[in-house]
Amino acid sequence: MANVAVVGAQWGDEGKGKVVDWLSERADVVVRFQGGHNAGHTLVVGGETYKLSLLPSGVVRGKVSIIGNGVVVDPWALLAEIERIAAQGVHITPDLLKIAENATLILPLHGHLDRAREEASGSAKIGTTGRGIGPAYEDKVGRRAIRVCDLDDPATLEAKVAKLVAHHNALLRGLGAAEIDGAETLAALHEVAPKILPYSAVVWQLLDEIRHTRKRVLFEGAQGTMLDIDHGTYPFVTSSNTVSGNAGTGSGVGPGQVGYVLGICKAYTTRVGSGPFPTELFDKVGEAIGDRGNEFGTVTGRRRRCGWFDAVLVNQAVKVGGVNGIALTKLDVLDGFEELKICTGYKMDGKVISHLPAGQARQAEVEPIYEVMSGWKESTRGARSWKDLPATAIKYIRRIEELISAPVALLSTSPERDDTILVHDPFAT
């Protein structure tokens, strides 16, 4: 049985929560390998809705859940999330949840700097969530981060906090923002340490032990390929690698252990925040898609920008991420449209190109080339087999498969986990 990595194949918000939950029932262990509490998954289990940000989706099903070293962890946000889902009847213990001892911590100063920089940027802001994810990753790469293991070493912690606060206060002074009190930061970390340390584990070693038991591991990514720090619409991206290649690095296993890569994408396209969006719709159609799809961010509540399916971007995500198959979500949102459009290429400088350029100005210049397809009047909501789908809906799906060079492995037709058409099981591949 294969391990499976789940990654977003658009700009995030593709419906990974439901798909990961559907797969986590078949997995033994679920590993979150990148991102922070800026990401959000909404799960509907037994009529109960769970909104998760840091916790791997497997926790609601009692599966061993691991937060890998590639994740930046806000300990206060994590504890609040644990408390919140405990009120819904899901109790998290150190036997259920493991946090990599070498994972970087997000501190209040990171969020403070994040928001100060966005405010100073004015109309040029990137559109971050303001939760400090970017500054935390910067500290990680700058070799000044506070990590989970530091909470168990008071002397090292004190020295590292002093160095970190000095660095950030210099930046904050330059922005004209309030500076950070190092003593308060250190006291807050001492207070939270005994609440976090019980979850600390040598995750790479644990995963190696799991490998020898032949248990099935689900690697869970956040955001999407087009938000990848290297391969996304830079600089309007997140601060980590969201592609499947980071599943190994961000959890402590070799690339050969990642297994089948399942890319998640909607039957249309959405984006939150600033940045290029070639197929964005500014008319009533785009508004209707947003309303039908309830397109509001799980974490931020911000309304998502909506547009037609961009096969160029998803094909690029398939190639860059080594995607073996696609989980296509929210097909039912397109019910009732007389015609649908799929972007099959871009126009730029009088030429047709088949990829999104890396340059920021170039990305903003591309014009979508559309292929028009007939829509369907019948409802696809809740369909659980191909025979329940209109012929025109199947034709739409098959055309997407051709254009993105990947088969549809799963098809989601509502937020309910059982409203899923399984074409082939990623774990059995």
C-alpha positions in Angstrom: 0.0 0.0 0.0 1.4 3.4 -1.0 1.8 6.5 1.1 -0.1 9.6 -0.3 0.8 13.3 -0.4 -2.0 15.7 -0.8 -1.2 19.2 -2.3 -3.2 22.1 -3.7 -2.9 22.5 -7.4 -4.2 26.1 -7.6 -4.0 29.0 -5.1 -5.1 27.1 -2.1 -8.7 26.7 -0.8 -9.3 23.9 -3.2 -11.3 21.7 -0.8 -8.3 19.8 0.7 -10.1 19.5 4.0 -12.8 17.1 2.8 -10.4 15.1 0.6 -7.8 14.7 3.3 -10.6 13.7 5.8 -11.8 11.1 3.2 -8.3 9.8 2.8 -7.4 9.9 6.5 -10.0 7.3 7.3 -7.9 4.9 5.1 -4.6 6.2 6.5 -2.9 5.2 9.8 -0.9 8.4 10.2 -1.4 11.9 9.0 1.5 14.4 8.7 1.3 18.1 8.1 4.5 19.2 6.4 4.5 22.9 5.8 2.7 26.2 6.4 1.3 27.6 9.6 -2.1 28.7 11.0 -2.7 30.9 8.0 -4.1 27.8 6.3 -7.5 26.4 7.0 -9.3 23.2 6.4 -13.1 22.7 6.9 -14.2 19.2 7.6 -17.8 18.0 7.9 -17.9 14.7 9.9 -21.2 13.2 11.0 -23.0 16.5 10.5 -20.4 18.3 12.7 -18.2 21.0 11.1 -14.6 21.3 12.2 -12.4 24.2 11.2 -8.7 23.3 11.5 -5.7 25.5 10.9 -2.6 23.8 12.4 -3.9 20.4 13.5 -3.6 17.7 10.8 -7.0 16.5 9.6 -6.6 13.0 11.0 -7.1 14.2 14.6 -10.9 14.2 14.2 -10.8 10.5 13.4 -8.4 9.6 16.2 -5.4 8.9 13.8 -1.9 9.6 14.9 -1.3 13.1 13.7 2.1 14.7 13.2 3.1 18.4 12.8 6.4 18.2 10.9 9.5 20.3 11.0 8.5 22.2 7.9 5.5 23.7 9.7 5.9 27.0 11.7 3.9 26.6 14.9 2.2 29.3 16.9 1.9 27.6 20.3 -0.8 29.8 21.5 -2.9 29.3 18.4 -2.3 25.6 18.5 -3.5 25.4 22.2 -6.5 27.5 21.4 -7.4 25.1 18.5 -6.9 22.1 20.7 -9.3 23.6 23.2 -11.8 24.6 20.5 -12.1 21.1 19.1 -12.2 19.6 22.5 -15.4 21.5 23.0 -16.7 19.6 20.0 -15.8 16.3 21.6 -12.3 15.7 20.0 -9.7 15.4 22.8 -6.1 15.7 21.8 -3.4 13.9 23.8 0.4 13.6 23.4 -0.3 10.0 22.2 -2.4 11.3 19.4 -0.5 14.5 18.4 3.2 14.8 17.8 5.1 18.0 17.1 8.6 17.8 15.6 11.1 19.0 18.1 12.9 21.0 15.4 9.8 22.8 14.2 10.1 26.7 14.3 7.8 28.6 16.6 5.8 31.7 15.6 6.0 34.3 18.4 3.7 37.4 18.9 6.5 39.6 17.6 6.2 37.8 14.2 2.6 38.8 13.8 3.3 42.3 15.0 6.0 42.7 12.3 3.9 41.0 9.6 1.0 43.5 10.2 3.4 46.5 10.4 5.0 45.7 7.1 1.7 45.2 5.4 0.4 48.5 6.7 3.6 50.3 5.6 3.3 48.7 2.1 -0.1 50.4 1.4 -1.5 49.5 -2.0 1.6 47.3 -2.7 0.8 44.9 0.1 1.0 41.2 -0.6 -2.2 40.3 1.2 -0.8 38.1 4.0 -3.0 36.9 6.9 -0.9 38.9 9.3 -0.3 35.9 11.5 3.5 36.1 11.3 4.1 33.1 9.1 6.5 35.0 6.7 8.6 36.6 9.5 8.9 33.2 11.3 10.2 31.5 8.1 12.6 34.4 7.6 14.0 33.8 11.1 14.3 30.1 10.3 16.4 30.7 7.2 18.3 33.5 9.1 19.3 30.9 11.7 17.8 32.9 14.6 14.5 31.1 15.1 13.2 29.7 18.4 12.3 26.0 17.9 10.2 23.6 19.9 13.3 22.0 21.5 14.5 25.4 22.8 11.5 25.5 25.2 13.3 22.7 27.1 16.6 24.6 27.4 16.1 27.8 29.5 19.7 29.1 29.0 19.6 28.7 25.2 16.1 30.1 25.1 17.1 33.3 26.9 20.1 34.0 24.7 18.1 33.3 21.5 15.2 35.5 22.5 17.6 38.4 23.2 19.2 38.0 19.8 15.8 37.7 18.1 14.2 40.7 19.8 17.2 42.9 19.0 16.9 41.9 15.3 13.1 42.6 15.1 13.2 45.8 17.1 15.6 47.3 14.6 13.1 46.5 11.8 10.2 47.8 13.8 12.0 51.1 14.5 12.5 51.5 10.8 8.8 51.0 10.2 7.9 53.4 13.0 6.1 50.6 14.9 6.1 49.8 18.6 9.0 47.7 19.7 9.0 44.3 21.4 9.7 43.8 25.1 12.2 40.9 25.4 11.4 40.1 29.0 7.7 39.8 28.2 8.5 37.5 25.2 10.7 35.2 27.3 8.1 35.1 30.1 5.4 34.1 27.6 7.6 31.3 26.3 8.3 30.0 29.8 4.6 30.0 30.5 3.6 28.1 27.4 6.5 25.6 27.4 5.0 23.0 29.8 1.9 23.0 27.7 3.7 22.3 24.4 6.6 20.1 25.3 4.5 17.0 26.1 3.7 16.9 22.3 7.4 17.2 21.3 8.8 14.2 19.5 11.7 13.1 17.3 9.5 13.0 14.3 12.0 11.8 11.7 12.7 8.8 13.9 9.1 8.1 14.6 8.3 8.1 10.8 11.2 5.7 10.2 9.7 3.3 12.7 6.3 3.7 11.1 7.8 2.9 7.7 9.0 -0.4 9.0 5.5 -1.3 10.2 4.2 -0.7 6.7 1.5 1.6 8.0 -0.1 4.0 5.5 1.0 7.7 5.9 -0.9 10.7 4.5 1.2 13.8 4.0 -1.0 16.8 4.2 0.0 20.1 2.5 -1.5 23.6 3.0 -2.2 26.3 0.5 -1.5 25.5 -3.2 1.2 25.2 -5.8 0.6 28.7 -7.2 1.4 30.0 -3.7 4.7 28.1 -3.5 7.7 30.4 -2.6 9.6 29.2 -5.7 7.0 28.1 -8.2 4.1 30.4 -7.4 3.1 33.9 -8.5 6.0 35.5 -6.7 6.0 37.7 -4.7 2.3 37.1 -4.0 3.0 33.8 -2.5 3.3 32.1 0.9 6.7 31.7 2.6 7.1 27.9 2.2 7.4 25.3 -0.5 3.8 23.9 -1.0 4.7 21.3 -3.6 5.0 17.6 -2.9 8.8 17.8 -3.0 8.6 19.4 0.5 6.6 16.5 2.0 9.8 14.7 2.6 11.9 17.7 3.7 9.2 19.0 5.9 8.6 15.8 7.8 12.0 14.1 7.8 11.6 11.3 5.3 13.3 10.5 2.0 11.5 11.4 -1.3 10.9 7.8 -2.1 8.6 7.4 0.9 6.2 10.1 -0.2 4.4 7.8 -2.7 1.4 8.8 -4.7 0.8 12.6 -5.2 -2.8 13.7 -5.3 -3.4 17.3 -6.4 -6.6 19.0 -5.4 -8.3 21.5 -7.6 -11.7 23.0 -8.0 -13.8 22.7 -11.1 -13.2 26.5 -11.4 -10.5 28.8 -9.9 -10.3 31.0 -6.8 -7.8 33.1 -5.2 -7.6 35.1 -1.9 -5.5 38.3 -1.5 -3.4 40.2 -4.1 -1.7 38.9 -7.2 -2.3 37.9 -10.8 -5.3 35.9 -11.7 -5.7 35.5 -15.5 -9.2 34.0 -15.5 -10.7 36.2 -12.8 -14.3 37.1 -13.5 -15.6 40.6 -12.5 -19.2 40.0 -13.7 -22.4 38.3 -12.4 -21.0 34.9 -13.3 -18.0 35.3 -11.0 -20.3 36.6 -8.3 -22.6 33.6 -8.8 -19.8 31.1 -8.5 -18.6 32.8 -5.3 -22.1 32.7 -3.8 -22.8 29.1 -4.8 -19.4 27.9 -3.7 -19.5 29.8 -0.4 -16.2 31.2 -1.3 -15.0 32.8 1.9 -11.6 32.0 3.5 -11.7 29.4 6.4 -9.1 31.4 8.4 -9.6 35.0 7.3 -13.2 35.1 6.2 -12.2 37.1 3.2 -14.2 36.7 0.0 -12.3 34.8 -2.6 -11.8 36.0 -6.1 -13.4 33.6 -8.6 -12.8 32.7 -12.2 -13.0 30.0 -14.9 -10.9 26.9 -14.7 -7.3 27.6 -15.7 -5.9 24.4 -17.3 -2.5 26.2 -17.9 -1.9 26.8 -14.2 -3.1 23.3 -13.1 -1.0 21.6 -15.8 2.0 23.6 -14.5 1.2 22.4 -11.0 1.0 18.8 -12.2 4.4 19.0 -13.8 6.1 20.9 -11.0 4.6 18.8 -8.2 4.8 15.4 -9.8 1.1 15.0 -9.4 -0.1 11.5 -10.3 -3.9 12.2 -10.1 -6.3 15.0 -9.3 -9.2 15.3 -6.9 -11.6 17.6 -8.6 -13.9 19.4 -6.2 -17.0 21.6 -6.3 -18.3 20.3 -9.6 -21.8 21.0 -8.3 -21.1 24.7 -8.1 -21.2 24.8 -12.0 -24.7 23.3 -12.2 -27.1 25.4 -14.3 -24.6 27.5 -16.3 -25.5 27.5 -20.0 -21.8 27.6 -21.0 -18.5 27.1 -19.3 -15.0 28.2 -20.2 -11.7 26.6 -19.7 -8.4 28.5 -20.2 -6.2 26.5 -22.5 -3.4 29.0 -23.1 -2.3 32.6 -22.7 -1.6 35.5 -25.1 1.4 37.6 -24.5 3.2 40.0 -26.8 1.1 38.7 -29.7 2.2 35.1 -29.1 0.5 32.1 -27.5 2.3 30.6 -24.5 1.5 27.5 -22.5 2.8 28.5 -19.1 2.6 31.3 -16.6 5.9 33.4 -16.8 7.9 33.9 -13.6 8.2 37.6 -14.0 5.8 39.7 -12.0 5.0 42.2 -14.7 4.7 39.4 -17.3 2.2 37.5 -15.1 0.0 40.6 -14.9 0.1 41.0 -18.7 -1.1 37.5 -19.9 -4.5 37.2 -21.4 -6.4 33.9 -21.2 -7.4 31.9 -24.3 -10.7 30.2 -23.7 -12.3 27.1 -25.0 -16.1 27.3 -24.6 -18.0 24.2 -23.5 -21.7 23.5 -23.0 -22.9 23.5 -19.4 -25.6 21.2 -17.9 -28.9 22.0 -16.3 -29.1 18.8 -14.2 -27.9 18.8 -10.6 -24.6 17.0 -9.9 -24.8 17.7 -6.1 -24.4 14.6 -4.1 -23.6 12.4 -7.1 -21.7 9.2 -6.0 -21.1 7.5 -9.3 -20.4 8.4 -13.0 -23.9 7.3 -14.0 -25.3 10.0 -11.8 -23.6 12.7 -13.8 -24.9 14.5 -16.9 -23.0 13.6 -20.1 -21.9 17.2 -20.6 -20.4 17.2 -17.0 -18.5 14.1 -17.9 -17.3 15.7 -21.1 -16.1 18.7 -19.1 -14.2 16.5 -16.7 -12.6 14.5 -19.5 -11.5 17.7 -21.3 -9.8 18.9 -18.1 -8.0 15.6 -17.8 -6.6 16.1 -21.3 -5.5 19.6 -20.7 -3.8 19.1 -17.4 -2.1 15.8 -18.3 -3.4 14.0 -15.2 -6.4 11.7 -14.5 -9.2 12.5 -12.1 -8.8 10.1 -9.2 -11.5 11.5 -7.0 -14.5 13.7 -7.8 -16.2 15.7 -5.1 -19.8 16.8 -5.6 -20.7 18.4 -2.2 -19.0 19.2 1.1 -20.3 15.9 2.6 -17.4 13.4 2.6 -19.5 10.5 1.2 -20.5 12.6 -1.8 -17.4 11.5 -3.6 -16.8 9.4 -6.7 -13.7 7.2 -6.4 -12.1 6.5 -9.7 -9.0 4.9 -8.2 -7.8 4.7 -4.7 -4.4 6.6 -4.2 -3.5 4.3 -1.3 -3.8 1.2 -3.6 -1.6 2.6 -6.3 
